[in-house]
Amino acid sequence: MPDSTPPVHAAARIYRRGLKVLDLATDALALTGLVVLVLVVTWQVFSRYVLGSTPGWSSETALLLLGWIAFLGIAKGIRDGSHIALGFLVDRFPGALHAVVGRLAPALMLVFGVYLVVQGSEFTRLMANSTLPATGLPTSVQYAVMPVAGVLITLYSALQLFGLLPQAAAETTTGDGPDAAGSDGDADPDGNEKHR
């Protein structure tokens, strides 16, 4: 029996699955980096205070992991819409200006993502022939997070800009997100929702 799924639904399903795989991979990489960072710092402290000597590679490894976690966190924050915003100011704007600012923020994040891809790729290429002193890793490992995070930021910002990011689109258009009025008791005594 032939598949009766329309091509649009099949493409949407592939898009959602692909985005989910990318999200899970980003989260797994950031979480793994965080766990390894905690282990490295714990070993560093134990070695210094109990064994009386600090391994030379531990500080460098911790800083390297911190950079990767931070840049992946930026991409995750854009994906989840969890970066700090000046909502109290933007919410006071008239409707048309509010909509313009709502489109401007993802557009600026997209420009930042492209900048990270371009400049990060250049830094990574320039540092390919040098090594980090303590670990002996290529210095490019330190800068490779910039284009990786830049690609993620560009993708998530573009999807957000065009309303194709499932979580962000659902929260901004339907008010079903965690910051929706009424979801945390933001209603006046008459039961009417407060608008922020």
Phi and psi in degrees as GROMACS dihedral restraints (atoms count N, CA, C in turn):
[ dihedral_restraints ]
;  ai    aj    ak    al  type     phi  dphi    fc
    3     4     5     6     1   -68.8    20    10
    4     5     6     7     1   153.0    20    10
    6     7     8     9     1   -70.9    20    10
    7     8     9    10     1   122.9    20    10
    9    10    11    12     1   -96.2    20    10
   10    11    12    13     1    11.1    20    10
   12    13    14    15     1   -72.9    20    10
   13    14    15    16     1   125.4    20    10
   15    16    17    18     1   -61.7    20    10
   16    17    18    19     1   148.6    20    10
   18    19    20    21     1   -57.7    20    10
   19    20    21    22     1   -32.4    20    10
   21    22    23    24     1   -65.0    20    10
   22    23    24    25     1   -42.4    20    10
   24    25    26    27     1   -68.1    20    10
   25    26    27    28     1   -38.3    20    10
   27    28    29    30     1   -64.6    20    10
   28    29    30    31     1   -43.1    20    10
   30    31    32    33     1   -64.8    20    10
   31    32    33    34     1   -39.4    20    10
   33    34    35    36     1   -65.5    20    10
   34    35    36    37     1   -39.4    20    10
   36    37    38    39     1   -65.2    20    10
   37    38    39    40     1   -43.0    20    10
   39    40    41    42     1   -63.4    20    10
   40    41    42    43     1   -42.4    20    10
   42    43    44    45     1   -60.0    20    10
   43    44    45    46     1   -47.9    20    10
   45    46    47    48     1   -63.8    20    10
   46    47    48    49     1   -41.9    20    10
   48    49    50    51     1   -65.9    20    10
   49    50    51    52     1   -43.7    20    10
   51    52    53    54     1   -61.9    20    10
   52    53    54    55     1   -42.6    20    10
   54    55    56    57     1   -66.1    20    10
   55    56    57    58     1   -38.0    20    10
   57    58    59    60     1   -65.2    20    10
   58    59    60    61     1   -41.5    20    10
   60    61    62    63     1   -62.6    20    10
   61    62    63    64     1   -44.2    20    10
   63    64    65    66     1   -62.2    20    10
   64    65    66    67     1   -43.5    20    10
   66    67    68    69     1   -61.4    20    10
   67    68    69    70     1   -46.2    20    10
   69    70    71    72     1   -64.5    20    10
   70    71    72    73     1   -40.0    20    10
   72    73    74    75     1   -65.4    20    10
   73    74    75    76     1   -42.2    20    10
   75    76    77    78     1   -63.3    20    10
   76    77    78    79     1   -46.5    20    10
   78    79    80    81     1   -63.2    20    10
   79    80    81    82     1   -42.1    20    10
   81    82    83    84     1   -64.4    20    10
   82    83    84    85     1   -41.4    20    10
   84    85    86    87     1   -64.8    20    10
   85    86    87    88     1   -44.7    20    10
   87    88    89    90     1   -65.7    20    10
   88    89    90    91     1   -43.4    20    10
   90    91    92    93     1   -66.4    20    10
   91    92    93    94     1   -41.0    20    10
   93    94    95    96     1   -61.9    20    10
   94    95    96    97     1   -43.6    20    10
   96    97    98    99     1   -60.1    20    10
   97    98    99   100     1   -40.2    20    10
   99   100   101   102     1   -66.0    20    10
  100   101   102   103     1   -43.4    20    10
  102   103   104   105     1   -63.0    20    10
  103   104   105   106     1   -45.9    20    10
  105   106   107   108     1   -64.0    20    10
  106   107   108   109     1   -39.2    20    10
  108   109   110   111     1   -60.1    20    10
  109   110   111   112     1   -45.2    20    10
  111   112   113   114     1   -62.0    20    10
  112   113   114   115     1   -42.6    20    10
  114   115   116   117     1   -64.6    20    10
  115   116   117   118     1   -42.2    20    10
  117   118   119   120     1   -65.3    20    10
  118   119   120   121     1   -45.7    20    10
  120   121   122   123     1   -67.0    20    10
  121   122   123   124     1   -38.8    20    10
  123   124   125   126     1   -61.0    20    10
  124   125   126   127     1   -45.4    20    10
  126   127   128   129     1   -63.4    20    10
  127   128   129   130     1   -38.7    20    10
  129   130   131   132     1   -62.6    20    10
  130   131   132   133     1   -46.1    20    10
  132   133   134   135     1   -66.4    20    10
  133   134   135   136     1   -45.5    20    10
  135   136   137   138     1   -59.3    20    10
  136   137   138   139     1   -45.8    20    10
  138   139   140   141     1   -62.6    20    10
  139   140   141   142     1   -42.0    20    10
  141   142   143   144     1   -67.3    20    10
  142   143   144   145     1   -47.5    20    10
  144   145   146   147     1   -91.8    20    10
  145   146   147   148     1   -24.6    20    10
  147   148   149   150     1  -101.3    20    10
  148   149   150   151     1   -47.2    20    10
  150   151   152   153     1   -89.2    20    10
  151   152   153   154     1   -15.2    20    10
  153   154   155   156     1    79.9    20    10
  154   155   156   157     1    11.1    20    10
  156   157   158   159     1  -150.3    20    10
  157   158   159   160     1   139.0    20    10
  159   160   161   162     1   -99.9    20    10
  160   161   162   163     1   129.9    20    10
  162   163   164   165     1   -65.3    20    10
  163   164   165   166     1   136.7    20    10
  165   166   167   168     1   -64.2    20    10
  166   167   168   169     1   -28.4    20    10
  168   169   170   171     1   -79.9    20    10
  169   170   171   172     1   -16.5    20    10
  171   172   173   174     1   -68.7    20    10
  172   173   174   175     1   -44.3    20    10
  174   175   176   177     1   -64.1    20    10
  175   176   177   178     1   -44.7    20    10
  177   178   179   180     1   -63.8    20    10
  178   179   180   181     1   -42.0    20    10
  180   181   182   183     1   -65.3    20    10
  181   182   183   184     1   -41.7    20    10
  183   184   185   186     1   -62.7    20    10
  184   185   186   187     1   -43.4    20    10
  186   187   188   189     1   -65.6    20    10
  187   188   189   190     1   -39.3    20    10
  189   190   191   192     1   -62.3    20    10
  190   191   192   193     1   -46.9    20    10
  192   193   194   195     1   -65.0    20    10
  193   194   195   196     1   -38.5    20    10
  195   196   197   198     1   -61.3    20    10
  196   197   198   199     1   -41.8    20    10
  198   199   200   201     1   -62.0    20    10
  199   200   201   202     1   -44.2    20    10
  201   202   203   204     1   -64.2    20    10
  202   203   204   205     1   -43.3    20    10
  204   205   206   207     1   -63.6    20    10
  205   206   207   208     1   -42.0    20    10
  207   208   209   210     1   -63.2    20    10
  208   209   210   211     1   -47.0    20    10
  210   211   212   213     1   -69.2    20    10
  211   212   213   214     1   -38.5    20    10
  213   214   215   216     1   -66.4    20    10
  214   215   216   217     1   -32.7    20    10
  216   217   218   219     1   -64.4    20    10
  217   218   219   220     1   -36.0    20    10
  219   220   221   222     1   -61.4    20    10
  220   221   222   223     1   -47.2    20    10
  222   223   224   225     1   -62.3    20    10
  223   224   225   226     1   -42.4    20    10
  225   226   227   228     1   -64.3    20    10
  226   227   228   229     1   -39.1    20    10
  228   229   230   231     1   -63.3    20    10
  229   230   231   232     1   -38.2    20    10
  231   232   233   234     1   -68.4    20    10
  232   233   234   235     1   -42.7    20    10
  234   235   236   237     1   -59.6    20    10
  235   236   237   238     1   -44.5    20    10
  237   238   239   240     1   -87.8    20    10
  238   239   240   241     1    -6.5    20    10
  240   241   242   243     1    66.3    20    10
  241   242   243   244     1    35.5    20    10
  243   244   245   246     1  -108.8    20    10
  244   245   246   247     1    13.8    20    10
  246   247   248   249     1   -76.8    20    10
  247   248   249   250     1   155.1    20    10
  249   250   251   252     1   -62.2    20    10
  250   251   252   253     1   132.7    20    10
  252   253   254   255     1  -128.0    20    10
  253   254   255   256     1   158.5    20    10
  255   256   257   258     1   -96.8    20    10
  256   257   258   259     1    57.0    20    10
  258   259   260   261     1   -59.6    20    10
  259   260   261   262     1   -36.2    20    10
  261   262   263   264     1   -62.8    20    10
  262   263   264   265     1   -29.0    20    10
  264   265   266   267     1   -84.1    20    10
  265   266   267   268     1   -48.6    20    10
  267   268   269   270     1   -63.8    20    10
  268   269   270   271     1   -35.0    20    10
  270   271   272   273     1   -66.7    20    10
  271   272   273   274     1   -17.6    20    10
  273   274   275   276     1   -85.3    20    10
  274   275   276   277     1    -9.0    20    10
  276   277   278   279     1   -72.5    20    10
  277   278   279   280     1   152.5    20    10
  279   280   281   282     1   -63.0    20    10
  280   281   282   283     1   161.0    20    10
  282   283   284   285     1   -51.8    20    10
  283   284   285   286     1   -47.2    20    10
  285   286   287   288     1   -65.9    20    10
  286   287   288   289     1   -43.4    20    10
  288   289   290   291     1   -68.2    20    10
  289   290   291   292     1   -35.6    20    10
  291   292   293   294     1   -60.0    20    10
  292   293   294   295     1   -43.0    20    10
  294   295   296   297     1   -66.7    20    10
  295   296   297   298     1   -38.6    20    10
  297   298   299   300     1   -64.0    20    10
  298   299   300   301     1   -46.0    20    10
  300   301   302   303     1   -64.5    20    10
  301   302   303   304     1   -36.3    20    10
  303   304   305   306     1   -62.0    20    10
  304   305   306   307     1   -29.5    20    10
  306   307   308   309     1   -89.1    20    10
  307   308   309   310     1   -26.8    20    10
  309   310   311   312     1   -69.4    20    10
  310   311   312   313     1   -40.1    20    10
  312   313   314   315     1   -59.5    20    10
  313   314   315   316     1   -52.0    20    10
  315   316   317   318     1   -64.9    20    10
  316   317   318   319     1   -31.3    20    10
  318   319   320   321     1   -65.5    20    10
  319   320   321   322     1   -41.2    20    10
  321   322   323   324     1   -67.6    20    10
  322   323   324   325     1   -37.8    20    10
  324   325   326   327     1   -65.2    20    10
  325   326   327   328     1   -36.2    20    10
  327   328   329   330     1   -63.2    20    10
  328   329   330   331     1   -43.8    20    10
  330   331   332   333     1   -61.3    20    10
  331   332   333   334     1   -42.2    20    10
  333   334   335   336     1   -62.2    20    10
  334   335   336   337     1   -41.2    20    10
  336   337   338   339     1   -62.4    20    10
  337   338   339   340     1   -43.5    20    10
  339   340   341   342     1   -63.0    20    10
  340   341   342   343     1   -41.6    20    10
  342   343   344   345     1   -58.8    20    10
  343   344   345   346     1   -44.6    20    10
  345   346   347   348     1   -62.8    20    10
  346   347   348   349     1   -38.8    20    10
  348   349   350   351     1   -63.6    20    10
  349   350   351   352     1   -48.8    20    10
  351   352   353   354     1   -67.4    20    10
  352   353   354   355     1   -55.8    20    10
  354   355   356   357     1   -70.1    20    10
  355   356   357   358     1   -38.1    20    10
  357   358   359   360     1   -64.7    20    10
  358   359   360   361     1   -38.9    20    10
  360   361   362   363     1   -63.9    20    10
  361   362   363   364     1   -39.9    20    10
  363   364   365   366     1   -65.4    20    10
  364   365   366   367     1   -47.5    20    10
  366   367   368   369     1   -59.6    20    10
  367   368   369   370     1   -43.7    20    10
  369   370   371   372     1   -61.6    20    10
  370   371   372   373     1   -43.3    20    10
  372   373   374   375     1   -64.6    20    10
  373   374   375   376     1   -43.9    20    10
  375   376   377   378     1   -65.3    20    10
  376   377   378   379     1   -30.4    20    10
  378   379   380   381     1   -95.6    20    10
  379   380   381   382     1     7.1    20    10
  381   382   383   384     1   -64.6    20    10
  382   383   384   385     1   -26.5    20    10
  384   385   386   387     1   -96.5    20    10
  385   386   387   388     1    -2.4    20    10
  387   388   389   390     1  -106.8    20    10
  388   389   390   391     1   162.0    20    10
  390   391   392   393     1  -125.6    20    10
  391   392   393   394     1   153.7    20    10
  393   394   395   396     1   -74.6    20    10
  394   395   396   397     1   137.7    20    10
  396   397   398   399     1   -65.4    20    10
  397   398   399   400     1   -41.1    20    10
  399   400   401   402     1   -83.4    20    10
  400   401   402   403     1   -40.2    20    10
  402   403   404   405     1   -95.5    20    10
  403   404   405   406     1   -22.0    20    10
  405   406   407   408     1    77.4    20    10
  406   407   408   409     1     5.3    20    10
  408   409   410   411     1   -71.9    20    10
  409   410   411   412     1   153.1    20    10
  411   412   413   414     1   -62.3    20    10
  412   413   414   415     1   140.3    20    10
  414   415   416   417     1   -61.9    20    10
  415   416   417   418     1   -23.1    20    10
  417   418   419   420     1   -61.7    20    10
  418   419   420   421     1   -24.7    20    10
  420   421   422   423     1   -60.7    20    10
  421   422   423   424     1   -35.2    20    10
  423   424   425   426     1   -67.2    20    10
  424   425   426   427     1   -36.9    20    10
  426   427   428   429     1   -93.6    20    10
  427   428   429   430     1   -13.5    20    10
  429   430   431   432     1   -62.7    20    10
  430   431   432   433     1   -23.1    20    10
  432   433   434   435     1   -65.3    20    10
  433   434   435   436     1   -28.1    20    10
  435   436   437   438     1   -62.5    20    10
  436   437   438   439     1   -52.9    20    10
  438   439   440   441     1   -68.3    20    10
  439   440   441   442     1   -32.1    20    10
  441   442   443   444     1   -63.1    20    10
  442   443   444   445     1   -51.2    20    10
  444   445   446   447     1   -65.7    20    10
  445   446   447   448     1   -35.2    20    10
  447   448   449   450     1   -61.1    20    10
  448   449   450   451     1   -41.3    20    10
  450   451   452   453     1   -63.7    20    10
  451   452   453   454     1   -45.1    20    10
  453   454   455   456     1   -63.6    20    10
  454   455   456   457     1   -44.2    20    10
  456   457   458   459     1   -63.0    20    10
  457   458   459   460     1   -43.8    20    10
  459   460   461   462     1   -61.6    20    10
  460   461   462   463     1   -46.1    20    10
  462   463   464   465     1   -62.9    20    10
  463   464   465   466     1   -51.6    20    10
  465   466   467   468     1   -64.7    20    10
  466   467   468   469     1   -37.8    20    10
  468   469   470   471     1   -66.9    20    10
  469   470   471   472     1   -42.0    20    10
  471   472   473   474     1   -63.8    20    10
  472   473   474   475     1   -43.5    20    10
  474   475   476   477     1   -63.2    20    10
  475   476   477   478     1   -39.4    20    10
  477   478   479   480     1   -67.4    20    10
  478   479   480   481     1   -41.4    20    10
  480   481   482   483     1   -60.3    20    10
  481   482   483   484     1   -39.2    20    10
  483   484   485   486     1   -97.5    20    10
  484   485   486   487     1     9.7    20    10
  486   487   488   489     1    71.2    20    10
  487   488   489   490     1    26.2    20    10
  489   490   491   492     1  -105.2    20    10
  490   491   492   493     1     2.0    20    10
  492   493   494   495     1   -88.0    20    10
  493   494   495   496     1   111.4    20    10
  495   496   497   498     1   -51.8    20    10
  496   497   498   499     1   -49.3    20    10
  498   499   500   501     1   -68.6    20    10
  499   500   501   502     1   -47.7    20    10
  501   502   503   504     1   -65.3    20    10
  502   503   504   505     1   -40.8    20    10
  504   505   506   507     1   -64.3    20    10
  505   506   507   508     1   -41.2    20    10
  507   508   509   510     1   -66.5    20    10
  508   509   510   511     1   -39.3    20    10
  510   511   512   513     1   -70.9    20    10
  511   512   513   514     1   -37.9    20    10
  513   514   515   516     1   -84.0    20    10
  514   515   516   517     1   -27.8    20    10
  516   517   518   519     1   -94.2    20    10
  517   518   519   520     1   -32.2    20    10
  519   520   521   522     1  -108.5    20    10
  520   521   522   523     1   -14.1    20    10
  522   523   524   525     1    74.1    20    10
  523   524   525   526     1    23.0    20    10
  525   526   527   528     1   -89.8    20    10
  526   527   528   529     1    -2.0    20    10
  528   529   530   531     1   -74.0    20    10
  529   530   531   532     1   177.0    20    10
  531   532   533   534     1   -65.9    20    10
  532   533   534   535     1   -21.6    20    10
  534   535   536   537     1   -97.0    20    10
  535   536   537   538     1     9.5    20    10
  537   538   539   540     1   -66.2    20    10
  538   539   540   541     1   145.7    20    10
  540   541   542   543     1   -61.8    20    10
  541   542   543   544     1   136.2    20    10
  543   544   545   546     1    91.6    20    10
  544   545   546   547     1   -17.0    20    10
  546   547   548   549     1   -75.6    20    10
  547   548   549   550     1   -21.5    20    10
  549   550   551   552     1  -125.8    20    10
  550   551   552   553     1    33.1    20    10
  552   553   554   555     1    84.6    20    10
  553   554   555   556     1    19.6    20    10
  555   556   557   558     1   -86.5    20    10
  556   557   558   559     1    68.2    20    10
  558   559   560   561     1  -134.1    20    10
  559   560   561   562     1   148.4    20    10
  561   562   563   564     1   -77.2    20    10
  562   563   564   565     1   173.6    20    10
  564   565   566   567     1   -58.3    20    10
  565   566   567   568     1   -22.3    20    10
  567   568   569   570     1   -84.3    20    10
  568   569   570   571     1    -2.7    20    10
  570   571   572   573     1    91.0    20    10
  571   572   573   574     1     1.3    20    10
  573   574   575   576     1   -80.1    20    10
  574   575   576   577     1   142.8    20    10
  576   577   578   579     1   -72.2    20    10
  577   578   579   580     1   141.8    20    10
  579   580   581   582     1   -88.3    20    10
  580   581   582   583     1   138.5    20    10
  582   583   584   585     1   -99.9    20    10
  583   584   585   586     1   133.6    20    10
